[in-house]
Amino acid sequence: MMAQFPMESYQELIARLLAATDKIPALEGKTISGGRLNVAKALAGTVAP
């Protein structure tokens, strides 16, 4: 993530990872994001931090 987005702070990288999750109803309330981490989506830059 740091190599893909070198100008972002670590807080922004964490926000980007959390925004790139795939929402799964069974995980709602069990995880911070309520979903499964999608690293490919985070690295693609399709979500903003």
N, C-alpha and C positions, 0 to 999 in steps of 0.2 A: 504494500500500500504506500509506503514511504517513497519507494522508487517511482511509482506511478503518479503520485501527487506530492512532489517534494516541497511545495510551498505551503502545504497545509500543516497546521499544528496537530499534535497528537489528539487533542480534543475533537478537532474536525474530522480526523480519520476514524475515531471511534463513532462519531455521529454518522459518518458515511456508512460504516459497517452496519450500524443498527438500522439505518434507513433502508438498507439493501436486503432486509430479511424477507422471506416468503411467509406471509401470515398463515398460521395454521390454528384453527379454532381449538384444537386439543391442547395447544401450548399456551393459550391465553391465560394469564395469571400465573403461569409456571415459570416464565422467562421474562426478562426485562423487555424484550422486543415483541413477545407474543408470537414468535415465529422461528423459522430455521434460517440460519446464516446462509446467504447466497454471495459467496466471494466473487464469483464471475460477474454478477451484477454490479457489485461495489467497484471492481477493477475496470469495468467497462465505462464507468463515469456516467451512467444513466440516472444516477440519483445524486442529489446535492446534499451536502452535509447539513 
